[in-house]
Amino acid sequence: MRGLFEAFRIQNPPDDKATFDHVTAQTMIAANPSYWCNETPPDAVPGSRFSYDANQNVATSLFLPRE
């Protein structure tokens, strides 16, 4: 929820996906604490963008039938 509310406050986003990427980043950081040292995720990952589009494509592909 914090990431969602923060996304509404992004001033002059660099592109139309920036707010979605921010929410995805905050979700991934919070959902994977064991990925981070001492299981302490940072408040943000500077210089990184977690792609909302890529995340959606991967998540959707998990439910598609295999050929």
N, CA, C and O atoms as a Tripos MOL2 file, in Angstrom:
@<TRIPOS>MOLECULE
protein
  268   267    67     0     0
PROTEIN
NO_CHARGES

@<TRIPOS>ATOM
      1 N           0.8160   -1.1890    0.0000 N.3       1 MET1
      2 CA          0.0000    0.0000    0.0000 C.3       1 MET1
      3 C           0.8680    1.2660    0.0000 C.2       1 MET1
      4 O           0.5380    2.2590   -0.6480 O.2       1 MET1
      5 N           1.9710    1.2100    0.7300 N.am      2 ARG2
      6 CA          2.8340    2.3930    0.7870 C.3       2 ARG2
      7 C           3.3170    2.7720   -0.6060 C.2       2 ARG2
      8 O           3.3060    3.9460   -0.9760 O.2       2 ARG2
      9 N           3.7420    1.7690   -1.3780 N.am      3 GLY3
     10 CA          4.2170    2.0290   -2.7320 C.3       3 GLY3
     11 C           3.1400    2.6320   -3.6180 C.2       3 GLY3
     12 O           3.4240    3.4900   -4.4520 O.2       3 GLY3
     13 N           1.9180    2.1880   -3.4380 N.am      4 LEU4
     14 CA          0.8080    2.7230   -4.2250 C.3       4 LEU4
     15 C           0.5820    4.1950   -3.9080 C.2       4 LEU4
     16 O           0.4340    5.0100   -4.8190 O.2       4 LEU4
     17 N           0.5540    4.5370   -2.6380 N.am      5 PHE5
     18 CA          0.3590    5.9370   -2.2630 C.3       5 PHE5
     19 C           1.5470    6.8050   -2.6840 C.2       5 PHE5
     20 O           1.3650    7.9520   -3.0920 O.2       5 PHE5
     21 N           2.7590    6.2610   -2.5850 N.am      6 GLU6
     22 CA          3.9350    7.0100   -3.0420 C.3       6 GLU6
     23 C           3.8560    7.2730   -4.5470 C.2       6 GLU6
     24 O           4.2470    8.3420   -5.0150 O.2       6 GLU6
     25 N           3.3520    6.3010   -5.2970 N.am      7 ALA7
     26 CA          3.2770    6.4400   -6.7580 C.3       7 ALA7
     27 C           2.4010    7.6180   -7.1640 C.2       7 ALA7
     28 O           2.6610    8.2680   -8.1770 O.2       7 ALA7
     29 N           1.3710    7.8920   -6.3840 N.am      8 PHE8
     30 CA          0.5030    9.0320   -6.7000 C.3       8 PHE8
     31 C           1.2210   10.3690   -6.5430 C.2       8 PHE8
     32 O           0.7900   11.3820   -7.0960 O.2       8 PHE8
     33 N           2.3110   10.3670   -5.7910 N.am      9 ARG9
     34 CA          3.0370   11.6070   -5.5170 C.3       9 ARG9
     35 C           4.2500   11.8140   -6.4040 C.2       9 ARG9
     36 O           4.9720   12.7940   -6.2210 O.2       9 ARG9
     37 N           4.5030   10.9290   -7.3590 N.am     10 ILE10
     38 CA          5.6480   11.0850   -8.2460 C.3      10 ILE10
     39 C           5.4480   12.3280   -9.1030 C.2      10 ILE10
     40 O           4.4680   12.4480   -9.8380 O.2      10 ILE10
     41 N           6.3820   13.2330   -8.9930 N.am     11 GLN11
     42 CA          6.3170   14.4930   -9.7310 C.3      11 GLN11
     43 C           7.0050   14.3370  -11.0880 C.2      11 GLN11
     44 O           8.1400   13.8620  -11.1450 O.2      11 GLN11
     45 N           6.3640   14.7130  -12.1440 N.am     12 ASN12
     46 CA          6.9330   14.6680  -13.4900 C.3      12 ASN12
     47 C           7.6070   13.3190  -13.7950 C.2      12 ASN12
     48 O           8.8180   13.2690  -14.0090 O.2      12 ASN12
     49 N           6.8340   12.2400  -13.8150 N.am     13 PRO13
     50 CA          7.4510   10.9350  -14.0950 C.3      13 PRO13
     51 C           8.1260   10.9380  -15.4610 C.2      13 PRO13
     52 O           7.6450   11.5930  -16.3860 O.2      13 PRO13
     53 N           9.2360   10.2120  -15.5970 N.am     14 PRO14
     54 CA          9.9800   10.2140  -16.8540 C.3      14 PRO14
     55 C           9.2150    9.5710  -18.0170 C.2      14 PRO14
     56 O           9.4820    9.8610  -19.1840 O.2      14 PRO14
     57 N           8.2670    8.7020  -17.6850 N.am     15 ASP15
     58 CA          7.4450    8.0810  -18.7270 C.3      15 ASP15
     59 C           6.1530    7.5760  -18.0980 C.2      15 ASP15
     60 O           5.9730    7.6560  -16.8820 O.2      15 ASP15
     61 N           5.2580    7.0580  -18.9270 N.am     16 ASP16
     62 CA          3.9490    6.6530  -18.4160 C.3      16 ASP16
     63 C           3.9780    5.3510  -17.6200 C.2      16 ASP16
     64 O           2.9550    4.9630  -17.0550 O.2      16 ASP16
     65 N           5.1020    4.6760  -17.5600 N.am     17 LYS17
     66 CA          5.2210    3.4300  -16.8010 C.3      17 LYS17
     67 C           5.9050    3.6260  -15.4430 C.2      17 LYS17
     68 O           5.9630    2.6890  -14.6470 O.2      17 LYS17
     69 N           6.4080    4.7930  -15.1750 N.am     18 ALA18
     70 CA          7.1940    5.0270  -13.9590 C.3      18 ALA18
     71 C           6.4030    4.7450  -12.6860 C.2      18 ALA18
     72 O           6.9380    4.1440  -11.7540 O.2      18 ALA18
     73 N           5.1540    5.1600  -12.6290 N.am     19 THR19
     74 CA          4.3750    4.9250  -11.4140 C.3      19 THR19
     75 C           4.1110    3.4360  -11.2080 C.2      19 THR19
     76 O           4.1800    2.9430  -10.0820 O.2      19 THR19
     77 N           3.8090    2.7180  -12.2950 N.am     20 PHE20
     78 CA          3.5890    1.2730  -12.1830 C.3      20 PHE20
     79 C           4.8810    0.5690  -11.7650 C.2      20 PHE20
     80 O           4.8520   -0.3580  -10.9550 O.2      20 PHE20
     81 N           6.0110    1.0100  -12.3180 N.am     21 ASP21
     82 CA          7.2980    0.4190  -11.9620 C.3      21 ASP21
     83 C           7.6230    0.6520  -10.4850 C.2      21 ASP21
     84 O           8.1870   -0.2220   -9.8260 O.2      21 ASP21
     85 N           7.2690    1.8220   -9.9700 N.am     22 HIS22
     86 CA          7.5210    2.1220   -8.5640 C.3      22 HIS22
     87 C           6.7270    1.1800   -7.6620 C.2      22 HIS22
     88 O           7.2700    0.6320   -6.7020 O.2      22 HIS22
     89 N           5.4560    0.9930   -7.9660 N.am     23 VAL23
     90 CA          4.6200    0.0910   -7.1670 C.3      23 VAL23
     91 C           5.1690   -1.3360   -7.2370 C.2      23 VAL23
     92 O           5.2240   -2.0280   -6.2210 O.2      23 VAL23
     93 N           5.5740   -1.7780   -8.4330 N.am     24 THR24
     94 CA          6.1370   -3.1160   -8.5930 C.3      24 THR24
     95 C           7.4090   -3.2580   -7.7670 C.2      24 THR24
     96 O           7.6040   -4.2780   -7.1070 O.2      24 THR24
     97 N           8.2720   -2.2550   -7.7960 N.am     25 ALA25
     98 CA          9.5230   -2.2990   -7.0280 C.3      25 ALA25
     99 C           9.2460   -2.4320   -5.5450 C.2      25 ALA25
    100 O           9.8520   -3.2680   -4.8750 O.2      25 ALA25
    101 N           8.3400   -1.6190   -5.0220 N.am     26 GLN26
    102 CA          8.0390   -1.6710   -3.5940 C.3      26 GLN26
    103 C           7.4150   -3.0050   -3.2040 C.2      26 GLN26
    104 O           7.6670   -3.5140   -2.1120 O.2      26 GLN26
    105 N           6.6030   -3.5690   -4.0880 N.am     27 THR27
    106 CA          5.9950   -4.8730   -3.8270 C.3      27 THR27
    107 C           7.0560   -5.9660   -3.8030 C.2      27 THR27
    108 O           7.0550   -6.8200   -2.9170 O.2      27 THR27
    109 N           7.9720   -5.9360   -4.7900 N.am     28 MET28
    110 CA          9.0210   -6.9550   -4.8620 C.3      28 MET28
    111 C           9.9700   -6.8550   -3.6650 C.2      28 MET28
    112 O          10.3980   -7.8780   -3.1310 O.2      28 MET28
    113 N          10.2940   -5.6540   -3.2500 N.am     29 ILE29
    114 CA         11.1810   -5.4610   -2.1040 C.3      29 ILE29
    115 C          10.5310   -6.0220   -0.8390 C.2      29 ILE29
    116 O          11.1860   -6.7140   -0.0610 O.2      29 ILE29
    117 N           9.2580   -5.7290   -0.6340 N.am     30 ALA30
    118 CA          8.5620   -6.1840    0.5700 C.3      30 ALA30
    119 C           8.2720   -7.6850    0.5420 C.2      30 ALA30
    120 O           8.2570   -8.3310    1.5900 O.2      30 ALA30
    121 N           8.0440   -8.2380   -0.6370 N.am     31 ALA31
    122 CA          7.6490   -9.6490   -0.7530 C.3      31 ALA31
    123 C           8.8220  -10.6130   -0.6870 C.2      31 ALA31
    124 O           8.6140  -11.8110   -0.4950 O.2      31 ALA31
    125 N          10.0360  -10.1330   -0.8380 N.am     32 ASN32
    126 CA         11.2090  -11.0080   -0.8850 C.3      32 ASN32
    127 C          12.2720  -10.6060    0.1350 C.2      32 ASN32
    128 O          13.4090  -10.3330   -0.2520 O.2      32 ASN32
    129 N          11.9410  -10.5620    1.4160 N.am     33 PRO33
    130 CA         12.9230  -10.0880    2.3960 C.3      33 PRO33
    131 C          14.1680  -10.9590    2.4760 C.2      33 PRO33
    132 O          15.2450  -10.4430    2.7760 O.2      33 PRO33
    133 N          14.0630  -12.2500    2.2220 N.am     34 SER34
    134 CA         15.2400  -13.1110    2.3460 C.3      34 SER34
    135 C          16.2550  -12.8760    1.2240 C.2      34 SER34
    136 O          17.3810  -13.3670    1.2990 O.2      34 SER34
    137 N          15.8680  -12.1350    0.1940 N.am     35 TYR35
    138 CA         16.7890  -11.7840   -0.8880 C.3      35 TYR35
    139 C          17.8390  -10.7890   -0.4130 C.2      35 TYR35
    140 O          18.9570  -10.7670   -0.9280 O.2      35 TYR35
    141 N          17.4820   -9.9700    0.5660 N.am     36 TRP36
    142 CA         18.3240   -8.8730    1.0130 C.3      36 TRP36
    143 C          19.1980   -9.3040    2.1890 C.2      36 TRP36
    144 O          18.8150  -10.1810    2.9640 O.2      36 TRP36
    145 N          20.3680   -8.6870    2.3180 N.am     37 CYS37
    146 CA         21.2770   -8.9750    3.4200 C.3      37 CYS37
    147 C          20.5650   -8.7670    4.7470 C.2      37 CYS37
    148 O          19.8470   -7.7830    4.9300 O.2      37 CYS37
    149 N          20.7660   -9.6860    5.6600 N.am     38 ASN38
    150 CA         20.1490   -9.6370    6.9870 C.3      38 ASN38
    151 C          18.6220   -9.5640    6.9220 C.2      38 ASN38
    152 O          17.9680   -9.1250    7.8680 O.2      38 ASN38
    153 N          18.0760   -9.9960    5.8080 N.am     39 GLU39
    154 CA         16.6240   -9.9510    5.5870 C.3      39 GLU39
    155 C          16.0470   -8.5670    5.8970 C.2      39 GLU39
    156 O          14.9490   -8.4430    6.4390 O.2      39 GLU39
    157 N          16.8100   -7.5350    5.5390 N.am     40 THR40
    158 CA         16.3670   -6.1570    5.7440 C.3      40 THR40
    159 C          16.3320   -5.4580    4.3990 C.2      40 THR40
    160 O          17.3520   -4.9570    3.9260 O.2      40 THR40
    161 N          15.1480   -5.4240    3.7770 N.am     41 PRO41
    162 CA         15.0730   -4.7600    2.4760 C.3      41 PRO41
    163 C          15.2620   -3.2540    2.6180 C.2      41 PRO41
    164 O          14.8780   -2.6660    3.6290 O.2      41 PRO41
    165 N          15.8510   -2.6390    1.6100 N.am     42 PRO42
    166 CA         16.0200   -1.1820    1.6450 C.3      42 PRO42
    167 C          14.6820   -0.4880    1.4130 C.2      42 PRO42
    168 O          13.7280   -1.1010    0.9330 O.2      42 PRO42
    169 N          14.6230    0.7790    1.7540 N.am     43 ASP43
    170 CA         13.4070    1.5470    1.4760 C.3      43 ASP43
    171 C          13.2120    1.7180   -0.0170 C.2      43 ASP43
    172 O          12.0830    1.8290   -0.4940 O.2      43 ASP43
    173 N          14.3100    1.7390   -0.7540 N.am     44 ALA44
    174 CA         14.2620    1.8790   -2.2110 C.3      44 ALA44
    175 C          15.5410    1.2660   -2.7830 C.2      44 ALA44
    176 O          16.5240    1.0600   -2.0720 O.2      44 ALA44
    177 N          15.5010    0.9880   -4.0550 N.am     45 VAL45
    178 CA         16.6810    0.4820   -4.7440 C.3      45 VAL45
    179 C          17.0650    1.5500   -5.7530 C.2      45 VAL45
    180 O          16.5110    1.5800   -6.8520 O.2      45 VAL45
    181 N          18.0070    2.4350   -5.4070 N.am     46 PRO46
    182 CA         18.3520    3.5560   -6.2820 C.3      46 PRO46
    183 C          18.8200    3.0960   -7.6600 C.2      46 PRO46
    184 O          19.5790    2.1350   -7.7860 O.2      46 PRO46
    185 N          18.3640    3.7870   -8.6670 N.am     47 GLY47
    186 CA         18.8160    3.5210  -10.0200 C.3      47 GLY47
    187 C          18.1980    2.3020  -10.6690 C.2      47 GLY47
    188 O          18.5500    1.9660  -11.8000 O.2      47 GLY47
    189 N          17.2950    1.6350   -9.9930 N.am     48 SER48
    190 CA         16.6830    0.4380  -10.5560 C.3      48 SER48
    191 C          15.2100    0.6770  -10.8440 C.2      48 SER48
    192 O          14.5280    1.4270  -10.1460 O.2      48 SER48
    193 N          14.7460    0.0230  -11.8860 N.am     49 ARG49
    194 CA         13.3180    0.0290  -12.1660 C.3      49 ARG49
    195 C          12.8810   -1.4090  -12.3460 C.2      49 ARG49
    196 O          13.4020   -2.1290  -13.1980 O.2      49 ARG49
    197 N          11.9360   -1.8130  -11.5520 N.am     50 PHE50
    198 CA         11.3690   -3.1370  -11.6640 C.3      50 PHE50
    199 C          10.2150   -3.0180  -12.6470 C.2      50 PHE50
    200 O           9.2240   -2.3470  -12.3600 O.2      50 PHE50
    201 N          10.3300   -3.6460  -13.7790 N.am     51 SER51
    202 CA          9.3580   -3.4540  -14.8550 C.3      51 SER51
    203 C           8.0140   -4.0960  -14.5480 C.2      51 SER51
    204 O           7.9070   -5.3120  -14.3920 O.2      51 SER51
    205 N           7.0020   -3.2600  -14.4650 N.am     52 TYR52
    206 CA          5.6340   -3.7320  -14.2770 C.3      52 TYR52
    207 C           5.2270   -4.6320  -15.4430 C.2      52 TYR52
    208 O           4.6410   -5.6950  -15.2400 O.2      52 TYR52
    209 N           5.5420   -4.1980  -16.6670 N.am     53 ASP53
    210 CA          5.1640   -4.9830  -17.8470 C.3      53 ASP53
    211 C           5.8140   -6.3690  -17.8310 C.2      53 ASP53
    212 O           5.1450   -7.3700  -18.0850 O.2      53 ASP53
    213 N           7.0940   -6.4280  -17.5400 N.am     54 ALA54
    214 CA          7.7840   -7.7210  -17.4960 C.3      54 ALA54
    215 C           7.2120   -8.6000  -16.3980 C.2      54 ALA54
    216 O           7.0120   -9.7980  -16.5990 O.2      54 ALA54
    217 N           6.9520   -8.0200  -15.2520 N.am     55 ASN55
    218 CA          6.3840   -8.7690  -14.1310 C.3      55 ASN55
    219 C           5.0180   -9.3460  -14.5000 C.2      55 ASN55
    220 O           4.7260  -10.5000  -14.1880 O.2      55 ASN55
    221 N           4.1880   -8.5490  -15.1590 N.am     56 GLN56
    222 CA          2.8690   -9.0210  -15.5720 C.3      56 GLN56
    223 C           2.9860  -10.1410  -16.6050 C.2      56 GLN56
    224 O           2.2380  -11.1170  -16.5490 O.2      56 GLN56
    225 N           3.9150  -10.0070  -17.5420 N.am     57 ASN57
    226 CA          4.0890  -11.0420  -18.5660 C.3      57 ASN57
    227 C           4.5400  -12.3620  -17.9490 C.2      57 ASN57
    228 O           4.0520  -13.4250  -18.3340 O.2      57 ASN57
    229 N           5.4600  -12.3010  -17.0030 N.am     58 VAL58
    230 CA          5.9330  -13.5240  -16.3500 C.3      58 VAL58
    231 C           4.8050  -14.1470  -15.5290 C.2      58 VAL58
    232 O           4.5680  -15.3520  -15.6090 O.2      58 VAL58
    233 N           4.1170  -13.3310  -14.7450 N.am     59 ALA59
    234 CA          3.0350  -13.8530  -13.9110 C.3      59 ALA59
    235 C           1.9260  -14.4800  -14.7680 C.2      59 ALA59
    236 O           1.4040  -15.5410  -14.4270 O.2      59 ALA59
    237 N           1.5760  -13.8360  -15.8570 N.am     60 THR60
    238 CA          0.5400  -14.3660  -16.7420 C.3      60 THR60
    239 C           0.9900  -15.6660  -17.3900 C.2      60 THR60
    240 O           0.1950  -16.5940  -17.5350 O.2      60 THR60
    241 N           2.2550  -15.7400  -17.7810 N.am     61 SER61
    242 CA          2.7490  -16.9390  -18.4690 C.3      61 SER61
    243 C           2.7300  -18.1710  -17.5660 C.2      61 SER61
    244 O           2.7010  -19.2960  -18.0640 O.2      61 SER61
    245 N           2.7470  -17.9780  -16.2580 N.am     62 LEU62
    246 CA          2.7000  -19.1140  -15.3420 C.3      62 LEU62
    247 C           1.4030  -19.9020  -15.4620 C.2      62 LEU62
    248 O           1.3570  -21.0880  -15.1350 O.2      62 LEU62
    249 N           0.3620  -19.2480  -15.9270 N.am     63 PHE63
    250 CA         -0.9550  -19.8840  -16.0030 C.3      63 PHE63
    251 C          -1.3620  -20.2890  -17.4060 C.2      63 PHE63
    252 O          -2.4640  -20.7970  -17.6150 O.2      63 PHE63
    253 N          -0.4800  -20.0670  -18.3680 N.am     64 LEU64
    254 CA         -0.7910  -20.4620  -19.7480 C.3      64 LEU64
    255 C          -0.4590  -21.9440  -19.9360 C.2      64 LEU64
    256 O           0.5100  -22.4460  -19.3650 O.2      64 LEU64
    257 N          -1.2700  -22.6410  -20.7400 N.am     65 PRO65
    258 CA         -0.9540  -24.0520  -20.9900 C.3      65 PRO65
    259 C           0.3430  -24.2010  -21.7690 C.2      65 PRO65
    260 O           0.6500  -23.3820  -22.6350 O.2      65 PRO65
    261 N           1.0940  -25.2330  -21.4660 N.am     66 ARG66
    262 CA          2.3420  -25.4920  -22.1810 C.3      66 ARG66
    263 C           2.0390  -26.2380  -23.4620 C.2      66 ARG66
    264 O           1.1250  -27.0600  -23.5240 O.2      66 ARG66
    265 N           2.8170  -25.9380  -24.4740 N.am     67 GLU67
    266 CA          2.6150  -26.6020  -25.7720 C.3      67 GLU67
    267 C           3.4950  -27.8020  -25.9000 C.2      67 GLU67
    268 O           3.4630  -28.4850  -26.9230 O.2      67 GLU67
@<TRIPOS>BOND
     1     1     2 1
     2     2     3 1
     3     3     4 2
     4     3     5 am
     5     5     6 1
     6     6     7 1
     7     7     8 2
     8     7     9 am
     9     9    10 1
    10    10    11 1
    11    11    12 2
    12    11    13 am
    13    13    14 1
    14    14    15 1
    15    15    16 2
    16    15    17 am
    17    17    18 1
    18    18    19 1
    19    19    20 2
    20    19    21 am
    21    21    22 1
    22    22    23 1
    23    23    24 2
    24    23    25 am
    25    25    26 1
    26    26    27 1
    27    27    28 2
    28    27    29 am
    29    29    30 1
    30    30    31 1
    31    31    32 2
    32    31    33 am
    33    33    34 1
    34    34    35 1
    35    35    36 2
    36    35    37 am
    37    37    38 1
    38    38    39 1
    39    39    40 2
    40    39    41 am
    41    41    42 1
    42    42    43 1
    43    43    44 2
    44    43    45 am
    45    45    46 1
    46    46    47 1
    47    47    48 2
    48    47    49 am
    49    49    50 1
    50    50    51 1
    51    51    52 2
    52    51    53 am
    53    53    54 1
    54    54    55 1
    55    55    56 2
    56    55    57 am
    57    57    58 1
    58    58    59 1
    59    59    60 2
    60    59    61 am
    61    61    62 1
    62    62    63 1
    63    63    64 2
    64    63    65 am
    65    65    66 1
    66    66    67 1
    67    67    68 2
    68    67    69 am
    69    69    70 1
    70    70    71 1
    71    71    72 2
    72    71    73 am
    73    73    74 1
    74    74    75 1
    75    75    76 2
    76    75    77 am
    77    77    78 1
    78    78    79 1
    79    79    80 2
    80    79    81 am
    81    81    82 1
    82    82    83 1
    83    83    84 2
    84    83    85 am
    85    85    86 1
    86    86    87 1
    87    87    88 2
    88    87    89 am
    89    89    90 1
    90    90    91 1
    91    91    92 2
    92    91    93 am
    93    93    94 1
    94    94    95 1
    95    95    96 2
    96    95    97 am
    97    97    98 1
    98    98    99 1
    99    99   100 2
   100    99   101 am
   101   101   102 1
   102   102   103 1
   103   103   104 2
   104   103   105 am
   105   105   106 1
   106   106   107 1
   107   107   108 2
   108   107   109 am
   109   109   110 1
   110   110   111 1
   111   111   112 2
   112   111   113 am
   113   113   114 1
   114   114   115 1
   115   115   116 2
   116   115   117 am
   117   117   118 1
   118   118   119 1
   119   119   120 2
   120   119   121 am
   121   121   122 1
   122   122   123 1
   123   123   124 2
   124   123   125 am
   125   125   126 1
   126   126   127 1
   127   127   128 2
   128   127   129 am
   129   129   130 1
   130   130   131 1
   131   131   132 2
   132   131   133 am
   133   133   134 1
   134   134   135 1
   135   135   136 2
   136   135   137 am
   137   137   138 1
   138   138   139 1
   139   139   140 2
   140   139   141 am
   141   141   142 1
   142   142   143 1
   143   143   144 2
   144   143   145 am
   145   145   146 1
   146   146   147 1
   147   147   148 2
   148   147   149 am
   149   149   150 1
   150   150   151 1
   151   151   152 2
   152   151   153 am
   153   153   154 1
   154   154   155 1
   155   155   156 2
   156   155   157 am
   157   157   158 1
   158   158   159 1
   159   159   160 2
   160   159   161 am
   161   161   162 1
   162   162   163 1
   163   163   164 2
   164   163   165 am
   165   165   166 1
   166   166   167 1
   167   167   168 2
   168   167   169 am
   169   169   170 1
   170   170   171 1
   171   171   172 2
   172   171   173 am
   173   173   174 1
   174   174   175 1
   175   175   176 2
   176   175   177 am
   177   177   178 1
   178   178   179 1
   179   179   180 2
   180   179   181 am
   181   181   182 1
   182   182   183 1
   183   183   184 2
   184   183   185 am
   185   185   186 1
   186   186   187 1
   187   187   188 2
   188   187   189 am
   189   189   190 1
   190   190   191 1
   191   191   192 2
   192   191   193 am
   193   193   194 1
   194   194   195 1
   195   195   196 2
   196   195   197 am
   197   197   198 1
   198   198   199 1
   199   199   200 2
   200   199   201 am
   201   201   202 1
   202   202   203 1
   203   203   204 2
   204   203   205 am
   205   205   206 1
   206   206   207 1
   207   207   208 2
   208   207   209 am
   209   209   210 1
   210   210   211 1
   211   211   212 2
   212   211   213 am
   213   213   214 1
   214   214   215 1
   215   215   216 2
   216   215   217 am
   217   217   218 1
   218   218   219 1
   219   219   220 2
   220   219   221 am
   221   221   222 1
   222   222   223 1
   223   223   224 2
   224   223   225 am
   225   225   226 1
   226   226   227 1
   227   227   228 2
   228   227   229 am
   229   229   230 1
   230   230   231 1
   231   231   232 2
   232   231   233 am
   233   233   234 1
   234   234   235 1
   235   235   236 2
   236   235   237 am
   237   237   238 1
   238   238   239 1
   239   239   240 2
   240   239   241 am
   241   241   242 1
   242   242   243 1
   243   243   244 2
   244   243   245 am
   245   245   246 1
   246   246   247 1
   247   247   248 2
   248   247   249 am
   249   249   250 1
   250   250   251 1
   251   251   252 2
   252   251   253 am
   253   253   254 1
   254   254   255 1
   255   255   256 2
   256   255   257 am
   257   257   258 1
   258   258   259 1
   259   259   260 2
   260   259   261 am
   261   261   262 1
   262   262   263 1
   263   263   264 2
   264   263   265 am
   265   265   266 1
   266   266   267 1
   267   267   268 2
@<TRIPOS>SUBSTRUCTURE
     1 MET1         2 RESIDUE 1 A MET
     2 ARG2         6 RESIDUE 1 A ARG
     3 GLY3        10 RESIDUE 1 A GLY
     4 LEU4        14 RESIDUE 1 A LEU
     5 PHE5        18 RESIDUE 1 A PHE
     6 GLU6        22 RESIDUE 1 A GLU
     7 ALA7        26 RESIDUE 1 A ALA
     8 PHE8        30 RESIDUE 1 A PHE
     9 ARG9        34 RESIDUE 1 A ARG
    10 ILE10       38 RESIDUE 1 A ILE
    11 GLN11       42 RESIDUE 1 A GLN
    12 ASN12       46 RESIDUE 1 A ASN
    13 PRO13       50 RESIDUE 1 A PRO
    14 PRO14       54 RESIDUE 1 A PRO
    15 ASP15       58 RESIDUE 1 A ASP
    16 ASP16       62 RESIDUE 1 A ASP
    17 LYS17       66 RESIDUE 1 A LYS
    18 ALA18       70 RESIDUE 1 A ALA
    19 THR19       74 RESIDUE 1 A THR
    20 PHE20       78 RESIDUE 1 A PHE
    21 ASP21       82 RESIDUE 1 A ASP
    22 HIS22       86 RESIDUE 1 A HIS
    23 VAL23       90 RESIDUE 1 A VAL
    24 THR24       94 RESIDUE 1 A THR
    25 ALA25       98 RESIDUE 1 A ALA
    26 GLN26      102 RESIDUE 1 A GLN
    27 THR27      106 RESIDUE 1 A THR
    28 MET28      110 RESIDUE 1 A MET
    29 ILE29      114 RESIDUE 1 A ILE
    30 ALA30      118 RESIDUE 1 A ALA
    31 ALA31      122 RESIDUE 1 A ALA
    32 ASN32      126 RESIDUE 1 A ASN
    33 PRO33      130 RESIDUE 1 A PRO
    34 SER34      134 RESIDUE 1 A SER
    35 TYR35      138 RESIDUE 1 A TYR
    36 TRP36      142 RESIDUE 1 A TRP
    37 CYS37      146 RESIDUE 1 A CYS
    38 ASN38      150 RESIDUE 1 A ASN
    39 GLU39      154 RESIDUE 1 A GLU
    40 THR40      158 RESIDUE 1 A THR
    41 PRO41      162 RESIDUE 1 A PRO
    42 PRO42      166 RESIDUE 1 A PRO
    43 ASP43      170 RESIDUE 1 A ASP
    44 ALA44      174 RESIDUE 1 A ALA
    45 VAL45      178 RESIDUE 1 A VAL
    46 PRO46      182 RESIDUE 1 A PRO
    47 GLY47      186 RESIDUE 1 A GLY
    48 SER48      190 RESIDUE 1 A SER
    49 ARG49      194 RESIDUE 1 A ARG
    50 PHE50      198 RESIDUE 1 A PHE
    51 SER51      202 RESIDUE 1 A SER
    52 TYR52      206 RESIDUE 1 A TYR
    53 ASP53      210 RESIDUE 1 A ASP
    54 ALA54      214 RESIDUE 1 A ALA
    55 ASN55      218 RESIDUE 1 A ASN
    56 GLN56      222 RESIDUE 1 A GLN
    57 ASN57      226 RESIDUE 1 A ASN
    58 VAL58      230 RESIDUE 1 A VAL
    59 ALA59      234 RESIDUE 1 A ALA
    60 THR60      238 RESIDUE 1 A THR
    61 SER61      242 RESIDUE 1 A SER
    62 LEU62      246 RESIDUE 1 A LEU
    63 PHE63      250 RESIDUE 1 A PHE
    64 LEU64      254 RESIDUE 1 A LEU
    65 PRO65      258 RESIDUE 1 A PRO
    66 ARG66      262 RESIDUE 1 A ARG
    67 GLU67      266 RESIDUE 1 A GLU
